[in-house]
Amino acid sequence: MTPEELQQSVVLITSSDPKITGFGTGFVIRQVSGTAFLLTCAHVVKEVGGPENVKADGIPGTVIASGEDHGLDLAVLRVDGLWNKPELHREEGFGEKGNSFLTAGFQLFAKDHLIRPLHGTLGEQVGWSKQSGERIQSWDLHIVDDYGLQRGYSGSPVVDEASGELLGVVSHRQGDGKTGLAISIGALDRIWRVLDGDQLYKVLVKLGYEEQERLFFRLIRTQSVAAFLIHGDPDYGQRWLLNRLVEKHLPNTITGKVIKVNLARKARRTDIKTLWRELGNQVGLWRKGASVTAITERVYRYWQTQNVLLVFHDVNVMPEAYLDQLIREFWTPLASNARQVNPSASRFKLLMFLVDYEGTVGNLDAIFSDKIDRTQPHMPVKSPKINQFDEDELIDWMMRESEELPIEFTHEVDETVKVVLENSDNGIPEYVLAEICDRCGVDWFNDVKQRWRL
């Protein structure tokens, strides 16, 4: 790594209070869609007036993790709008005594702040003993340039010059600045845990929707042919729940025949013949005017050799008469034919999902049942309407998943839940999920929503 490249990741930490002249250095350890997560020293935050005054390159920041109360001189800041700052990558165990390193930090220059890179070699790896009895691994630093560490270098990154890997954080200078101390990057794990999209996804699928999931599990446990309505108000996570149910309880079905129809297109919601044509196209009946009977027969033939998933998105835009016609002319004969087969003769699932994104069709009792009725197996079962997430639900989830979630989530659970609810219009599910992703440094759209297959 070159000094110029390193400086691109480094930021100036100052105070929003003009009367406070303290300053220090920080650097980017994670960058997600314009939100930067910075690492600096806890004493730098204190010197600029505390968490409420911290600024990074002139932009207000939020302290999301600090080791100050635990004898660890590290702090993690979140800064929205800090674009084009590359993140530094950590590599534990990479440093060795005598290896060349680079650092870069800010110092006073007249009335301004000057950033200066420095070269050095790693000394001994030492254990910094705290009153708690714990030892924090640190590096002795030896500067080989004409200049040395200055006031303001606290929070500067220490990177391996050859590989560019992050080794530690400058915390102290000694004497004339030719020697100093850097906290090993491994100590960061004591106050901050980074989750990637895959890790967070596995935790998020355990949040909420318990009533809907319980009913769905009972349905598929007793019936291999079934229809299920998912419904709720806008942004209540209907599609999230759909994918969650299938991936968790029926992972093998996604590799079978999947037929997806988006009813939001105007022609499909106002002309039932257009819907039949779309269904026909998806099952290989391309000729215009394929009958519903022919479509039903083709789907039935698919089911004899593989799992079949039918997904109708946006059923809320269909007139009640068309929705009834879809059930009566397509699903009922299909389900009836399938159920005539001895259950032991077919190991495949035939499932239809109806997804309502407005919460308007669940009251159609003539079409849907809120119970599993063995005497009317063709009738779609409606799940409980999706509700907002509440405080108790979020607290319980954070406590259950405390070993997997970022550490700062569980340090102050009540405060974290309060902020999440405030930023999600009091618990609208998709807003809650997006807010949690945001606080974990994960992009809700690119890292989570993009993986949905249904």
N, C-alpha and C positions, 0 to 999 in steps of 0.2 A: 504494500500500500504506500502511496506517495503522501507527503505532507498535505498537498493540495486536496487530494481525495478525502483525507481524514477531516480537514477543516469543513467540508461540506456537511458533515453530520453534527457539527458542534454549534451550540447556541449560547448566547449570553443570558445569564439569569440576573435580573434586577428587581427592584421594588416598584410597585405602582405609587408608592408614597414618595414624592420628590424630596422629602426631608431625610429619607433613609438612603445613604450612599453605599451601603454594602452591596456586593455583587459576587458572582461566581460563574462557574461554567457547568453546562449540562450537555447531553448528547442524545441522539435518537436511538432507541433500542427496538422500536416497533413503529411502523407507519401504516395506517389503514384509512384509505379514502380521505385524505386531508386531515386526519387526526393523528397527531404524533404523540408517542409515549416516550418521555425523556427520563434519563437517569442522572441524578446529581447527588450531592451530599446532603444529609439532613441538616447539618450546621449551616449550609448555604441558604436553605429555606428560612432558617431562624435569623440569619444575618440580614435578609431582605425584608424582615418584618413579619414573618410567619406565613402560613398557607394562604391567608386572605389577601396578601400583597404580592405574591410571586408572579413574575412575568418572564416569558421566554422570548427573546428577540422582539420585545415590545408587545407581545400578545399575552393576555391574562391566561394563567394556567391553574389547574386544579391538582392538589396533592392527593393522589389516590392510594399511596402506600408510603409508610415511613417507618424506619427502624429506630427512631429517636427514643421511644419508650422501652426499647429492648436492647439498648446499648450498641446499636448498629448504625453507623453514620451514612446511611443511604436513604434516598427518597425517590419515588417515582411520580412524575408529573404527567398529566394529560393536557394537551394543548390542541384545541380545535383551530383549523385554518393555517397550520404550519406546514405548507406544501413543499414538495421537492427537496426534502431533507432525507438522504438515504440512511437506512438503519445500519447499525454496526452489529455484526454477528459474533456471538459468544462461542468460546471453545474452552471448556474446562479441561484442565490437565495438559494444555498445550504448552504453557510457559515452562522454561527451564532456566536455571541460573546461567548468566552469561549471554542469553539471547538478546538481540537488539530489539528495542521497542520504539514506538512513536507516541507522543502525546501532543495535545494542542489545547491551549487555554487562553483566557483573557487576562490582561493586566492593564493598569492605568497608564494612559499616555496623554499628558497634558490634562484636558478635561474629558477626554474620550476614553474608549476602551479599545485596546489593540489585541488582536489574536495572533499568537506566535506558536508555531510548532517547535517541538524539542525532540532531540534524539537521546537515547540512553541505553543502558544495559540493565537487565534484571539482576538483582542481588539475591540474597537468601529469601526463601519463603518462610515467613515467621508467623507465630500464633499470637494474636493480639488478645490478651486476657482481659475479660470484663468482670465486674463485680458479681455477676450472676454465676461465674465459674465457667462460662462458655468461652471458647477461643475462636476468634475470627481470623481466618487465614488471610494474610496480607503479603505484599511483596516489598522488599527494599528496592528503591529506585536510585540509580546513579546516572546523572545527566552528563553527557559528554560534550555538549555544545558550549559556546562561549557564554550564552545566557543560561539562567537557571529558573527553577520554579519561582513564581511570584505570587503575591496575594491575588486571589482571583482564579488560580488554577485548581482550586478545590472543585471536584466534580468532573474534572477532565478525564477523557478515556485514555486507557493504556492499551495499545494494540501491538500485536506481534508485527514487526516491520516486514517480515518475509511473507506471511500469510494474510495479514490484515485482520486476524481474529482478535476479538476483544478479550483482554486478560484481566482487567481490573479498572478501578476508579481512583484517581488521585485524591487523597484525603488530607495529607499533611506534607508540609515542606520542613526541612531542617536546615538550620544555619543559614548559609548564603543561598540556599535553594539548589545546591548541587546534589543534594540527596533528599529523599522524601519517602513517603509510604503510600502504597496503593492497596485498597481493599480488593481481595480476589473476587472476580465476578461470580464465583459460586455462592458467595454470601447472599446474593440477590434472592435466591430461592427461599430465604427465611421470611421475606416480606412480600414477595410477588411471584405469582405463578402464571405462566403464559399458556393459554390454550389455543390450539389451532382450530380450524373450522371443523375437522372431524371429531376432535375431542369434545368441543362444546356441543356439537350436534347430539352426541350420545347422552349428554347431561340434559339438554333441553327437552328431549322426547320423554323425559320423566316428569315434566311440569304440567299439571292441570289435566283437564279432559277425562277425569277418572270415571265419571258416570257414563260417558259415551263409550269409553274403551271397555268398561265392564259389560255393557249391553252387547257390544259387538262381539266380544269374546264368547259370551253365552250363545249368541246366534250362530257363529261359525262352528262352535263345538258340537252343536246338535244338528246343524243343517249344512249340507254341502251345496245346496241351491238356495240362494237368499238375495234379497234386495234391501238396501240400507240407505236411509236419508240422513245426510249431514246438513244441519241448518243453523243459522245464526245471523246476527246483524253484520253489516259490512266491517271488514278487517278483524273478524273474530277468529281467523285461522282455520277456516273450513278446509282449504286445500292442504294446509299443514297437517291437519288431523287425518285427512284422507291418506296421505302418503305415510304418515306415522302408523296408522292401523295396518296398512298392507305390508309395510317393511317389517314391522314388529311381529305380526301374527300370521302373515301369509307371504313370507319372502319368496317362496317358490312360484307363486302365481304371477309375479311380474315378468317371468320368463316365458309365460304362455301367450295366448292370444289376448291382446289388449286393444279394446275398441273405445276410443275417446271421441266424444262429440261435444263441441262448444256451442251451446244453444244461444249464446249472446248475439250471434250473427242474425241480423234482422230477418232474413228470408227463412231461417230455420224456426224462429219463434212465431212467425205469422202464417206459415204454410206447412202443414203437416206432411204434405207430399215432398217438400224439400228435405225434411228430416228423414223420411224413408229413403230418398235418393242418396243422402249422405251415408246412412247406415248400409245401404246396398253397396256403395262404393267401397266401404271399409271391409266388407266381407267378400269382395271380388265379384260382385254382381254389377257390372259397369253399365249394362244397358238401361236406358231410360225406362222408368215405369216398372221396375222389378217389384213384385208384390210383397206385402208384408209376410205372407206365408212363406215365400221363397227365402226371404231374409231370415226368418225364424228358423227354417230348416237348415240353412247354411251355418248359423251360429250353433245350432244343436249338433251338427256334424263336427264342428271344431271341438266342442266340449267332449266328444267321445274319445278324443286322443290327447287332450291337453286342458290345462286350466284356462278359463275364460273370464276376463274382467271387462265389464261394461261400465263406462264412466260417462255420465251426462252432467256436464258443468252448466251452471246458471239455469237450473230448472225454474228459478223464480221469475224468469222473463216469459215463460210459457203461459198462455191462457189455461185456466183450469180444465177446460174441455179437451185441449190438446194433450195435457199431461195425463188426464184420465184415459185418453185414447192410446197414448204410448204404453201405459200399464196394461190396459185391457186387450189391445190388439197385438202387442208385441211381447211384453213380459209374461203375461198370464199363460198364453199357450206354450211359450218356451219353457217356463218353469214347470208347467203341468206335464209336458212331454218328458222333461228330464227327471221328474220325480217318479215317473212310472217305471224307471229303471231301478232294479234292485240296488240299494246303496253299496252293497259289497261288489257289485259288478263294475262300478266306476269309482276310481280313486281321485277324480278331478273335481275342482270347485267351479261352480258357475255363479258368479256374483255380479250384481248390478249396484252401482253407487249413484245416487242422485244427490247433487250438491247445490244447495240453495245459499247464495251469497247475500241475500237481503233479509232472510228470516221471515218470509211471507207465506210459505206453503205448508208449514207444519200444522196449521189448523184445519187442513183438509182431511177430516176424519174418515170420509168415505173412501179416500185413497190410501191413507197411511194408518198404521196401527202403532201404538206406543208400547206394545207388548209382543212377545214372540208367541204367535198363535199357530199351533200345529194343525188346527182345523182349516186354516186359510194360509197355507204356505206361500201362495202367490202374492199375498199382500205385502208391500214393502214395510219394513219396520223403521220407524222414525226414532232417531236418537234424541235424548234430552237436548233442548235448545242450548247452544253454547252461551255461557255467562262470562262476565268479566272476571279476571283474576282478582282475588281479594288479598288483604294483608296477611291473614293467617295462612292462606294457601302458599304464598310466596315465602313466608318465614319457614314453614315446614319443609318446603323444597330445598331452601338454602341450607338448612340444618342437616337434612338427609344427605345432601351432595357436598358437604363441606370439604371432604377430602379431594374432590375433583374441581371445585370452583376456585377462581382466584382467591388468594388468601384475604385480600381486602374485603371481599364479600362477607366473610364470616367474622371479621374483627368487629364490625359494627352492623349487625344484621338489620336491626330496626331502622337505622338511618338509611342504609342501602335500599331497603324496601320502600321507605318513604319517598326517596328520590325517584325510584323506578316508577312508582304509582303516579307521582306528580308529572313525570315526563311521558306518561302513556294514557293521558286522559282518564286517569283513575282506574286503570287496569284493563283497557282494551287489549285483548290477547296478542294480536300481531304487533302492536306498539310495545307491549311488554317484552316480547321476544326480541324485537329490534333493539330496544334499549339495553337489554342484557348483553346482546352481541356487541353493541357499541362500547359498553363498559369493559368488555373483555378484549377489545381490539380485534374483533371479528366482523367482517362485512356481512350484514344480514342478507343482502341481495346476492352478492357474488359467491359467498362462502356457504350459504344455507339454502336460499330459495332456488338457486340454479341447479341443485342436485335433485329436486323433485322430479319424479318420472311420470306422475299422473296429473 
